[in-house]
Amino acid sequence: MMEKTTSEDPACNPEETASESAKVPTAEPPGEVAVSESTGEEQVPKPQAPAPQAPAAPATTKPAPPSEDVPSAPLLLTLEDVSNSSVTVSWEPPERLGRLGLQGYVLELCREGASEWVPVSARPMMVTQQTVRNLALGDKLLLRVSAVSSAGAGPPAMLDQPVHIRENIEAPKIRVPRHLRQTYIRQVGETVNLQIPFQGKPKPQATWTHNGHALDSQRVSVRTGDQDSILFIRSAQRSDSGRYELTVHVEGLEAKAAIDILVIEKPGPPSSIRLLDVWGCNAALQWTPPQDTGNTELLGYTVQKADKKTGQWFTVLERYHPTTCTISDLIIGNSYSFRVFSENLCGLSASATITKELAHIQKADIAAKPKGFIERDFSEAPSFTQPLADHTSTPGYSTQLFCSVRASPKPKIIWMKNKMEIQGNPKYRALSEQGVCTLEIRKPSPFDSGVYTCKAINVLGEASVDCRLEVKASATH
């Protein structure tokens, strides 16, 4: 329509036409200016020879409508959004809608380097915001919008700069799970499987390093997707400990996250131990820390004692930090051995360091016994101080039978069921400690009902007690 308006101007004022042709690329003011000047020239004196020749123009050319009939250019054409396949623009209505009223707006686009303007919709749209979709990455587009009335389209409003269609860039960001924000501890031989989510557009590129160096592909495998990266170690070793750093790149932008992994195992025992001194009912010990702490700090030491008679170990100290200690309340006349374990997060060391010499707790010096003292003989035949009690049990629940015996020397304990020895049967476990005799029957059934006998025998004689065990069968419905 602009071109039609310009084609009539030479007949009116050639000087004005030259200035108007210089303004044609803007496509906005010339339409209005040309029409307003042509209406002004109609009042100039009429002797104009070319005027009657105006109909000689091509039949397809129509005179431009008066400026009052067409709307002015839309206002504030603004680029609202650009994605990798669409463009959204908005505008404000024109200042002048024209005498014939507004029918809508026509949005047109022209690819950079082309000369043809292509309308986005076939008909004018009564909207002030429009989205152009299905665009190709890399396109550069010029956009303009015109207001349309029944008399025609008004001058267009055009964006100042071409719009470049390209994929949106989203800065990379790594989201480290909460449990990995502190040192991640695993035991030797366990699996390490870390999934680290991230975000960014276009698809980020992720790389891992271990203590600043590239990963050992024979030990560590990495799988990276669009939204996360997984670091996997099938069987962790102590050499896998250290700082692992994940770097995510997106077109010159990067984000980093560090994860500390510590692979540990049980510590070794203390290097050495010795008995420093023995006095009264006390013994002083000293040991040296283990050479191998299991790749982590020690939680302390466990100290145990055992007297020579029973050989049973009892814990005296747990998670004890110093490397010297004093063991008190030892029994006069006994001889003791001591051992020390190291302990870390994985538990106690597989073995302990044991003292080579015994700690003899001597009796105090006493004056000679008067003559005629007869040493008492404490030997006696077995006798039960607490007999067995009849017992009723439920099938499937382990039960225990108890009794206590007194004898010197220590008697041999024999358990029988219905007068048949049950020694060696894995269903039964017999214990005897400090004169208390216990028989544990594991998950009894009605078949285990009967009379149980405990017999104690030493060189001076024997004694026995018995009881009846009844295992009630479960009721069936």
C-alpha positions in Angstrom: 0.0 0.0 0.0 3.0 2.2 0.7 4.2 1.7 -2.8 0.8 2.7 -4.3 0.9 5.9 -2.2 4.3 6.8 -3.5 3.4 6.2 -7.1 0.9 9.1 -7.1 3.3 11.6 -5.5 5.2 12.5 -8.7 2.1 13.9 -10.2 1.7 16.3 -7.3 5.2 17.4 -6.3 8.4 15.9 -7.8 10.6 17.6 -5.2 8.7 16.0 -2.3 9.0 12.6 -4.1 12.7 12.6 -3.9 12.8 13.1 -0.2 10.0 10.5 0.3 11.9 7.8 -1.7 14.8 8.1 0.7 12.5 7.2 3.5 10.9 4.1 2.0 13.0 1.4 3.8 11.5 2.5 7.2 8.0 1.6 5.8 6.3 3.5 8.6 6.1 7.4 8.1 6.1 7.6 4.2 2.5 6.3 3.9 1.1 9.0 6.2 3.4 11.7 4.9 2.7 11.1 1.2 -1.1 11.1 1.7 -1.1 14.3 3.7 1.1 16.2 1.2 -1.1 15.1 -1.8 -4.2 16.4 -0.1 -2.4 19.7 0.5 -1.4 20.1 -3.2 -5.0 19.9 -4.4 -5.3 23.6 -3.4 -2.5 24.8 -5.6 -3.5 26.7 -8.8 -5.0 24.1 -11.2 -3.1 24.7 -14.4 -1.3 21.4 -14.4 -0.9 19.6 -17.7 0.0 16.2 -16.3 -3.2 16.0 -14.2 -5.5 14.8 -17.0 -2.9 12.1 -17.8 -3.2 10.4 -14.5 -5.6 7.7 -15.8 -2.7 6.5 -18.0 -1.3 4.7 -15.0 -1.6 0.8 -14.9 -5.1 -0.4 -14.3 -4.0 -2.4 -11.3 -2.8 0.7 -9.4 -5.5 2.1 -7.1 -5.3 5.4 -5.4 -4.3 5.3 -1.7 -7.1 5.7 0.7 -7.3 9.0 2.7 -5.2 8.9 5.9 -8.4 9.3 7.9 -9.7 5.9 6.7 -6.7 3.7 7.6 -5.3 3.3 11.1 -1.9 4.6 12.1 1.0 2.3 13.0 0.7 0.1 16.1 2.6 1.3 19.2 5.3 -0.2 21.3 6.1 -3.3 19.3 8.0 -5.4 21.8 9.8 -8.8 21.7 8.4 -10.8 24.6 10.0 -14.2 24.3 12.4 -16.2 22.1 12.7 -20.0 22.3 14.4 -22.5 20.1 11.3 -22.7 17.8 9.1 -19.7 18.5 8.9 -15.9 18.8 6.4 -14.0 20.8 5.8 -10.2 20.2 3.2 -7.8 21.6 2.1 -4.3 20.7 -0.3 -1.5 21.7 -3.2 -0.3 19.6 -2.5 2.6 17.3 -3.2 6.2 18.2 -5.7 6.6 15.4 -8.0 3.7 14.4 -9.4 5.4 11.2 -12.9 6.4 10.4 -13.9 3.0 9.2 -12.9 1.2 12.4 -10.2 -1.5 13.1 -10.6 -5.0 11.7 -7.4 -6.4 13.3 -3.7 -6.7 12.9 -1.5 -8.4 10.4 1.9 -9.8 11.7 4.5 -10.4 9.0 8.0 -11.9 9.0 10.9 -11.7 6.6 14.0 -13.9 6.9 17.3 -12.1 6.8 18.6 -11.9 3.3 15.1 -12.3 1.7 12.9 -9.5 0.3 9.5 -11.1 0.7 7.3 -10.4 3.7 5.1 -13.4 4.7 2.0 -12.9 6.8 1.8 -15.1 9.9 -2.0 -15.6 9.6 -4.2 -15.5 6.6 -6.7 -13.0 8.1 -6.2 -10.0 10.4 -6.3 -11.1 14.1 -7.9 -9.0 16.7 -5.1 -9.5 19.2 -2.2 -7.5 20.5 0.1 -10.4 21.2 1.0 -13.2 18.8 3.4 -16.2 18.8 5.2 -17.4 15.6 5.8 -21.2 16.0 7.7 -24.0 14.2 10.7 -21.9 13.4 14.1 -23.4 12.6 17.2 -23.0 14.8 19.6 -20.4 13.3 17.0 -18.3 11.6 17.2 -14.5 11.8 13.9 -12.9 11.3 12.6 -9.3 10.8 9.1 -8.8 12.2 6.5 -6.0 11.6 2.8 -5.5 12.4 0.2 -3.4 10.7 -3.3 -2.3 11.8 -6.0 -3.1 9.2 -9.3 -1.4 8.5 -11.8 -2.0 5.6 -10.0 0.7 3.7 -6.7 -1.2 3.9 -3.6 -1.6 6.1 -1.9 1.2 7.8 1.8 1.8 8.1 3.7 -1.1 9.8 5.6 -1.0 13.1 8.9 -2.9 12.8 11.3 -4.4 15.4 14.6 -2.5 15.4 16.8 -5.6 15.3 16.4 -9.1 13.7 15.4 -11.9 16.0 17.9 -14.8 16.2 16.3 -18.2 16.8 18.6 -20.2 18.9 18.4 -22.6 21.8 18.0 -21.0 25.1 21.1 -21.2 27.3 20.5 -22.2 30.9 23.5 -21.9 33.2 24.6 -25.3 34.6 23.8 -26.1 38.2 24.8 -29.2 40.2 22.5 -30.5 43.0 24.6 -32.5 45.4 22.5 -34.9 47.6 22.5 -34.0 51.3 24.3 -37.3 52.4 27.2 -36.5 50.0 27.9 -33.0 51.4 30.0 -34.6 54.0 32.7 -37.3 53.7 31.1 -40.4 52.2 32.5 -43.5 54.0 32.5 -47.0 52.6 34.2 -50.2 53.7 36.7 -52.1 51.6 34.9 -54.3 49.1 31.6 -52.4 49.2 30.0 -50.8 46.1 30.2 -47.1 45.5 27.2 -45.8 43.5 26.8 -42.0 43.4 24.1 -40.3 41.3 24.6 -36.6 41.0 21.7 -34.6 39.4 22.4 -31.4 37.4 20.6 -29.1 35.1 21.4 -26.8 32.2 20.6 -26.1 28.5 21.6 -27.2 25.9 22.7 -30.7 27.1 25.6 -30.2 29.5 28.9 -32.0 29.2 30.1 -33.6 32.4 33.6 -34.7 33.4 35.0 -36.3 36.6 38.4 -36.1 38.2 40.0 -37.9 41.2 42.3 -35.8 43.3 42.8 -33.5 40.2 43.6 -36.4 37.8 41.6 -38.3 35.3 39.7 -41.3 36.5 41.1 -44.8 36.2 38.7 -46.4 33.8 39.6 -49.9 34.9 38.3 -49.2 38.4 35.7 -46.4 38.0 32.9 -46.2 35.5 30.9 -43.1 34.7 27.5 -42.9 33.0 26.2 -39.4 32.1 22.7 -38.6 31.0 20.8 -35.4 30.2 20.1 -34.7 33.9 22.5 -36.6 36.0 25.9 -38.3 36.2 26.5 -41.7 37.9 29.9 -42.7 39.3 30.2 -46.4 40.0 33.0 -48.5 41.7 32.1 -52.2 41.9 34.5 -53.1 44.8 36.0 -50.1 46.6 39.7 -50.2 47.7 41.5 -47.8 50.0 43.2 -46.3 47.0 39.8 -45.1 45.8 39.7 -42.6 48.7 40.0 -39.0 47.9 38.2 -36.0 46.4 36.1 -36.6 43.3 35.2 -33.4 41.4 32.3 -33.2 38.9 32.5 -30.4 36.3 29.5 -29.6 34.1 30.0 -27.4 31.0 27.4 -25.5 29.0 28.8 -23.3 26.2 31.5 -21.6 28.2 29.7 -21.8 31.5 30.6 -24.4 34.1 29.6 -25.6 37.6 31.7 -27.7 39.9 30.9 -30.0 42.9 33.4 -31.9 45.1 32.6 -35.2 46.9 35.0 -36.7 49.4 35.1 -40.5 49.6 36.8 -42.4 52.4 37.3 -46.2 52.0 38.1 -47.9 55.4 38.7 -51.3 56.9 39.3 -52.8 60.3 42.6 -51.6 62.0 45.5 -53.8 62.9 46.2 -54.7 66.6 48.5 -52.6 68.7 52.1 -53.0 67.7 53.3 -54.2 71.2 52.2 -54.5 74.8 54.0 -55.0 78.0 53.3 -55.4 81.7 54.9 -52.4 83.5 54.2 -53.2 87.1 52.2 -55.4 89.5 51.4 -54.3 93.1 48.7 -55.3 95.5 45.6 -56.1 93.4 46.7 -53.9 90.5 48.6 -54.3 87.2 49.9 -51.5 84.9 49.9 -52.0 81.1 51.4 -50.0 78.2 51.1 -50.6 74.5 51.9 -48.8 71.2 49.4 -47.7 68.6 48.8 -50.0 65.5 50.8 -49.4 62.4 47.6 -49.6 60.3 44.6 -47.7 61.5 42.4 -48.9 58.7 42.6 -45.6 56.8 40.6 -43.7 59.5 40.9 -42.5 63.0 40.8 -44.9 65.9 37.8 -44.8 68.2 39.9 -46.2 71.0 41.1 -49.5 72.5 39.4 -52.5 74.2 41.3 -54.0 77.1 40.5 -57.6 78.4 41.8 -59.8 81.1 41.8 -63.6 81.7 42.9 -65.5 84.8 45.1 -68.6 84.3 42.6 -71.0 85.9 39.6 -70.4 83.7 41.2 -68.9 80.6 38.0 -66.8 80.0 38.4 -63.3 78.7 36.5 -60.4 80.3 36.4 -56.8 79.0 37.8 -54.3 81.4 37.9 -51.1 79.3 36.1 -50.1 76.0 37.0 -47.3 73.6 39.8 -46.3 75.9 42.0 -43.6 74.3 45.3 -43.5 76.2 48.0 -46.2 75.6 48.6 -46.9 79.3 46.1 -48.1 81.9 45.9 -49.6 85.4 43.8 -52.7 85.9 42.5 -53.0 89.5 40.4 -55.4 91.7 42.4 -58.4 90.6 42.0 -61.5 92.8 44.8 -62.4 95.2 46.4 -65.7 94.2 45.5 -65.6 90.6 47.7 -65.0 87.6 46.4 -62.9 84.7 47.0 -62.3 81.0 45.9 -59.1 79.3 45.2 -58.3 75.6 44.3 -55.1 73.7 42.2 -54.6 70.5 42.2 -51.5 68.3 38.8 -50.1 67.2 37.6 -47.8 64.4 34.3 -47.3 62.5 34.5 -50.8 61.1 34.8 -52.5 64.5 37.5 -54.2 66.5 40.8 -55.4 65.0 40.7 -59.0 63.8 43.3 -60.0 66.4 44.7 -58.6 69.7 48.1 -58.1 71.2 48.6 -60.3 74.3 51.1 -59.8 77.2 53.9 -62.3 77.1 54.3 -62.6 80.9 51.6 -63.2 83.5 50.7 -60.8 86.3 50.9 -62.8 89.6 48.8 -61.3 92.3 50.8 -62.3 95.4 49.3 -62.8 98.8 50.5 -60.5 101.5 53.3 -61.8 103.8 51.8 -63.5 106.8 53.5 -64.8 109.9 54.0 -68.5 110.2 50.9 -70.5 111.1 50.8 -71.9 114.6 51.7 -75.5 115.1 48.9 -78.0 115.2 46.9 -76.2 112.4 45.2 -78.8 110.3 44.4 -77.7 106.8 40.8 -78.3 106.0 39.9 -80.5 103.1 37.2 -78.9 101.0 36.7 -81.9 98.8 33.1 -83.0 98.7 30.9 -85.2 96.5 28.4 -83.5 94.2 25.2 -82.2 95.6 22.6 -80.1 93.9 21.8 -76.8 95.7 19.0 -75.9 93.2 17.1 -78.8 91.5 15.5 -78.8 88.1 11.9 -77.5 87.9 9.2 -78.9 85.7 8.7 -76.8 82.7 6.0 -76.2 80.0 7.1 -74.8 76.6 5.6 -73.7 73.4 6.7 -75.3 70.1 9.2 -73.3 68.1 10.4 -71.1 71.1 13.8 -72.1 72.6 13.6 -73.0 76.3 16.2 -73.5 79.0 16.5 -75.8 82.1 18.5 -74.6 85.1 20.0 -76.2 88.2 23.1 -75.6 90.4 25.6 -78.1 91.8 28.2 -77.9 94.5 31.3 -80.2 94.3 35.0 -80.2 94.7 36.8 -81.1 92.6 34.8 -79.7 89.7 32.3 -82.4 88.6 31.6 -83.7 85.1 28.0 -82.7 84.0 26.0 -85.2 82.0 22.5 -84.4 80.6 20.0 -87.1 79.7 16.5 -87.3 78.2 14.4 -90.2 79.3 17.7 -91.8 80.8 19.5 -91.5 77.4 22.5 -89.2 77.1 22.0 -86.3 74.7 25.7 -85.2 74.6 26.7 -84.1 71.1 23.2 -83.6 69.8 23.1 -80.2 68.0 19.6 -79.6 69.2 20.8 -79.2 72.7 23.5 -76.8 74.1 24.8 -77.5 77.6 26.7 -74.9 79.7 28.3 -75.0 83.1 29.7 -72.0 84.8 30.4 -71.3 88.4 28.3 -74.3 89.4 25.3 -73.2 87.4 24.2 -75.9 84.9 22.1 -74.8 81.9 20.5 -76.9 79.1 19.2 -75.0 76.1 16.7 -76.8 73.9 16.5 -75.1 70.5 13.0 -74.6 69.1 11.4 -77.7 70.8 8.6 -79.7 69.4 6.1 -82.0 71.1 8.6 -84.8 70.4 11.0 -83.1 72.8 8.7 -83.6 75.8 9.9 -86.0 78.5 12.0 -86.4 81.6 15.4 -84.5 81.6 18.1 -85.5 84.0 21.3 -83.6 85.0 24.0 -85.8 86.6 27.2 -84.5 88.3 30.1 -86.9 88.8 33.5 -86.4 90.5 36.0 -88.8 92.2 34.0 -88.6 95.5 30.6 -89.6 94.0 27.7 -88.5 91.9 24.3 -86.9 92.2 21.4 -86.2 89.8 18.2 -84.2 89.5 15.4 -84.5 87.0 12.3 -82.6 85.8 9.6 -83.1 83.3 9.3 -80.9 80.1 6.1 -80.7 78.3 5.9 -79.1 74.9 2.3 -78.3 74.1 1.2 -78.8 70.5 -0.3 -75.7 68.8 -4.1 -75.7 68.6 -5.4 -76.3 65.1 -8.6 -74.7 63.8 
